[in-house]
Amino acid sequence: MHDLERAMSRRILLRLVVALLILAGIVLATRDFIVQLYLQNQLTSVGWVINGVILALFLLGLLRIAWLLLRYAREESALQRYVAHMEDGSGDPLHGISINTLIARRHEAVMALRARHAPVNHSALAAATVAGESTRLSFPRFVNNVLILLGVLGTIVSLSIALLGASNLVDFSSGALGGDMGLVIHGMSTAMSTTITAIVCYLFYGYFYLKLTDVQTHLLAGLEQATTLYLMPETDDESSIVQRVGELVRSLAEAARQMELAERHHGESAAQLHDIVSRLGSRVEGLDDELREIKGILREGFRLPEGGQG
């Protein structure tokens, strides 16, 4: 049960905290560049709005990932305690385990099916658990798919602003220059800032989103392993009953074969005994003739009468 002993979610949580600290250190070290890129010379609020939306989704997604990692850490602890109780065989296997955990619900489901003498379909239970847990990743999956698209949207909007500023620089009717060059620079700067924000957030968030899916897969694998090792052997589903009936039929066939061999052996023994009795009878008859002959000789030797006692 080595796979069940590793608390994978806690290691990912620790990595998340360390990565956030490193990211905060990088932001502090480059704060002058960040202030110049994101805050200074902003002619419109487009950059603030798009970057704000990207950062808000990024932080909300990270909070959701951290919450799910904490939840899976509790699930892993419950699974470890359940396995320890089942291996020790001491008391209630759900002692000290919350009824809201996956392993507790799986245990109660299997026990309820056993109480009703209904077959336990392990595949159906596993599919239902996977379907239920996959819904918990809906928002993290949405953030992971949207982050990079928001960066592309910001780039397109910013380039549109830059093109608008460039078109204002030239009066096509008279060919004279006019307008403000700052709008073009602002549009290019906003395009770069939204692209950088989206890429950095996507790379950071994408890694921990993948690790979250790994933690979920690891937990579900441990749950199914515990079910197979500790719950399914105690159930009498249709397949196990068929298997037991097959084993019983094979045992009966072997017993019938042994009885046939024993009967054949008894027949051979009876034939041998009959042969022995027949030969013994012939020898007893020969012995009787010899005894009469001896009696006749003794009678003649001692001159005994014919009807006398020997």
C-alpha positions in Angstrom: 0.0 0.0 0.0 2.9 2.3 -0.7 0.9 4.5 -3.0 -1.6 5.3 -0.3 1.0 6.4 2.1 2.2 9.3 0.1 0.4 12.6 0.8 0.8 14.1 -2.6 -1.5 17.1 -2.0 0.6 18.5 0.8 3.7 18.5 -1.3 1.8 20.4 -4.1 0.5 22.9 -1.5 4.1 23.5 -0.3 5.2 24.0 -3.9 2.4 26.5 -4.5 3.4 28.5 -1.4 7.1 28.5 -2.4 6.2 29.5 -6.0 4.0 32.4 -4.8 6.8 33.7 -2.6 9.3 33.5 -5.5 6.8 35.3 -7.8 6.3 38.0 -5.1 10.1 38.4 -4.9 10.4 38.8 -8.6 7.6 41.4 -8.6 9.4 43.4 -5.9 12.7 43.1 -7.7 11.2 44.5 -10.9 8.7 46.9 -9.4 10.1 49.9 -11.3 9.6 48.2 -14.6 6.2 47.0 -13.6 5.1 50.5 -12.5 6.3 52.0 -15.7 4.7 49.3 -17.9 1.3 49.0 -16.1 0.7 52.3 -14.3 2.4 55.2 -16.0 1.3 57.0 -19.2 -2.0 55.2 -19.4 -4.1 57.3 -21.7 -7.1 54.9 -21.5 -8.3 52.3 -18.9 -8.2 49.4 -21.4 -4.9 48.0 -20.0 -6.1 48.3 -16.4 -9.4 46.6 -17.2 -7.9 43.7 -19.1 -5.0 43.2 -16.8 -7.3 43.5 -13.8 -9.6 40.8 -15.2 -6.6 38.5 -15.9 -5.2 38.9 -12.4 -8.6 38.5 -10.8 -9.3 35.2 -12.6 -5.7 34.1 -11.9 -6.1 34.7 -8.1 -9.6 33.2 -7.9 -8.3 30.1 -9.8 -5.4 29.8 -7.4 -7.7 30.1 -4.4 -9.9 27.4 -5.8 -6.8 25.2 -6.5 -5.6 25.7 -2.9 -9.0 24.9 -1.5 -9.2 21.7 -3.5 -5.7 20.7 -2.5 -6.6 21.2 1.2 -9.7 19.1 0.6 -7.8 16.3 -1.1 -5.2 16.4 1.8 -8.1 15.6 4.2 -9.3 12.8 1.8 -5.8 11.3 1.7 -5.6 11.4 5.5 -9.0 9.7 5.8 -8.0 7.0 3.3 -4.7 6.3 5.2 -6.6 5.9 8.5 -9.2 3.6 6.8 -6.5 1.4 5.3 -4.7 1.3 8.7 -7.9 0.2 10.4 -8.7 -2.5 7.8 -5.1 -3.9 8.1 -5.2 -3.9 11.9 -8.7 -5.4 11.9 -9.5 -3.4 15.0 -13.1 -2.2 15.6 -15.0 0.2 13.2 -12.9 1.0 10.1 -14.6 4.4 9.9 -13.6 5.4 13.5 -12.3 9.0 13.4 -13.2 9.4 9.7 -15.7 12.0 8.6 -18.8 10.6 6.9 -18.4 13.3 4.1 -15.1 11.8 2.9 -14.9 9.7 -0.3 -13.8 6.5 1.5 -16.6 6.8 4.1 -19.2 7.2 1.4 -17.8 4.3 -0.6 -17.8 2.1 2.5 -21.4 3.0 3.3 -22.5 2.4 -0.3 -20.9 -1.1 -0.4 -22.3 -2.0 3.0 -25.8 -0.8 2.0 -25.7 -3.0 -1.1 -24.5 -6.0 0.9 -27.4 -5.5 3.4 -29.8 -5.6 0.5 -28.1 -8.6 -1.0 -27.6 -6.7 -4.2 -24.6 -7.1 -6.5 -21.8 -4.6 -6.0 -20.8 -3.1 -9.4 -17.3 -1.7 -8.7 -17.1 -0.1 -12.1 -20.3 1.8 -11.6 -19.2 3.0 -8.2 -15.8 4.2 -9.6 -17.5 5.9 -12.6 -19.9 7.8 -10.3 -17.0 8.9 -8.1 -15.0 10.2 -11.0 -18.0 12.0 -12.4 -18.6 13.7 -9.1 -15.0 14.8 -8.6 -14.6 16.0 -12.2 -17.3 18.7 -11.6 -15.1 20.2 -8.8 -12.5 21.1 -11.5 -14.9 23.1 -13.7 -13.9 26.5 -12.5 -10.1 25.8 -12.5 -10.5 24.3 -16.0 -12.3 27.4 -17.1 -9.6 29.7 -15.8 -6.9 27.6 -17.4 -8.6 27.8 -20.8 -9.5 31.5 -20.6 -6.3 33.1 -19.3 -4.4 32.9 -22.6 -7.5 34.0 -24.5 -7.8 37.1 -22.4 -4.2 37.9 -23.3 -4.9 37.6 -27.0 -8.0 39.7 -26.5 -6.0 42.4 -24.8 -3.4 42.3 -27.5 -6.1 42.7 -30.2 -7.8 45.6 -28.4 -4.6 47.4 -27.7 -3.4 47.0 -31.3 -6.7 48.4 -32.4 -6.1 51.4 -30.2 -2.6 51.8 -31.7 -4.0 51.6 -35.2 -6.7 54.2 -34.3 -4.0 56.5 -33.1 -1.9 55.9 -36.2 -4.8 56.8 -38.4 -5.3 60.0 -36.5 -1.7 61.0 -37.2 -2.4 61.4 -40.9 -5.1 63.4 -42.5 -5.6 61.4 -45.7 -7.7 64.2 -47.3 -4.9 66.8 -47.0 -1.9 64.6 -46.4 -1.0 66.6 -43.3 0.2 65.1 -40.1 -1.8 65.5 -36.9 -3.1 63.7 -33.9 -1.2 62.4 -30.9 1.7 59.9 -31.1 1.1 59.0 -27.5 -2.0 57.0 -28.4 0.0 54.8 -30.7 2.7 54.2 -28.0 0.0 53.6 -25.4 -1.7 51.0 -27.6 1.6 49.1 -28.2 2.5 49.3 -24.5 -0.9 48.0 -23.5 -0.6 45.1 -26.0 2.7 44.2 -24.5 1.5 44.4 -20.9 -1.6 42.3 -21.4 0.4 39.7 -23.3 3.1 39.5 -20.6 0.4 39.3 -17.8 -1.5 36.5 -19.6 1.6 34.4 -20.4 3.1 34.6 -16.9 -0.3 33.9 -15.3 -1.0 31.0 -17.7 2.4 29.4 -17.2 2.2 29.7 -13.4 -1.5 28.6 -13.2 -1.3 25.9 -15.8 1.5 24.0 -13.9 -0.5 23.9 -10.6 -3.7 23.1 -12.5 -2.0 20.0 -13.9 -0.7 19.1 -10.5 -4.2 19.4 -9.1 -5.4 16.9 -11.7 -2.5 14.6 -10.7 -3.5 14.8 -7.1 -7.1 14.0 -7.9 -6.1 11.0 -10.1 -3.7 9.8 -7.3 -6.5 10.0 -4.7 -9.1 8.2 -6.9 -6.6 5.5 -7.7 -5.9 5.0 -4.0 -9.7 4.9 -3.3 -10.3 2.2 -6.0 -7.3 0.2 -4.7 -8.6 0.3 -1.1 -12.0 -0.8 -2.4 -10.5 -3.7 -4.4 -8.4 -4.9 -1.5 -10.6 -4.4 1.5 -14.2 -4.1 0.4 -14.8 -6.2 -2.7 -13.5 -9.5 -1.2 -16.2 -9.3 1.5 -19.1 -8.8 -1.0 -21.1 -11.6 -2.6 -21.8 -10.1 -6.1 -23.0 -12.1 -9.0 -19.6 -12.9 -10.4 -18.3 -14.1 -7.0 -21.4 -16.4 -6.6 -20.9 -17.9 -10.1 -17.2 -18.4 -9.2 -18.1 -20.2 -6.0 -20.7 -22.3 -7.7 -18.1 -23.3 -10.3 -15.6 -24.2 -7.5 -18.3 -26.3 -5.8 -19.1 -28.1 -9.0 -15.4 -28.9 -9.5 -15.2 -30.1 -5.9 -18.2 -32.4 -6.4 -16.7 -33.7 -9.6 -13.5 -34.5 -7.9 -15.4 -36.2 -5.0 -17.4 -38.3 -7.5 -14.1 -39.3 -9.1 -12.6 -40.3 -5.8 -15.7 -42.3 -4.9 -15.5 -44.1 -8.3 -11.9 -45.0 -7.6 -12.8 -46.2 -4.1 -15.6 -48.3 -5.5 -13.4 -49.8 -8.1 -10.8 -50.5 -5.4 -13.4 -52.2 -3.2 -14.5 -54.3 -6.1 -11.0 -55.5 -6.7 -10.6 -56.2 -3.0 -13.8 -58.2 -2.9 -12.6 -60.3 -5.9 -9.3 -60.9 -4.3 -11.0 -61.9 -1.0 -13.3 -64.3 -2.9 -10.3 -65.9 -4.6 -8.6 -66.3 -1.2 -11.7 -67.9 0.4 -12.1 -70.3 -2.5 -8.5 -71.4 -2.3 -8.8 -71.7 1.5 -11.9 -73.9 1.1 -10.1 -76.3 -1.2 -7.2 -76.5 1.2 -9.6 -77.2 4.2 -11.2 -80.0 2.2 -7.8 -81.6 1.6 -6.9 -81.2 5.2 -10.1 -83.1 6.2 -9.2 -86.0 4.0 -5.7 -86.1 5.6 -7.2 -86.1 9.1 -9.5 -89.0 8.2 -6.5 -90.9 6.9 -4.5 -90.2 10.0 -7.4 -91.4 12.2 -7.6 -94.6 10.2 -3.9 -95.3 10.6 -4.1 -94.6 14.4 -7.1 -96.9 14.7 -5.3 -99.7 13.0 -2.1 -99.2 15.0 -3.8 -99.2 18.4 -6.4 -101.9 17.3 -9.3 -99.6 18.1 -12.8 -100.5 17.2 -14.4 -98.7 14.3 -16.9 -96.7 16.4 -14.5 -96.1 19.3 -13.4 -92.7 20.5 -10.1 -91.5 19.3 
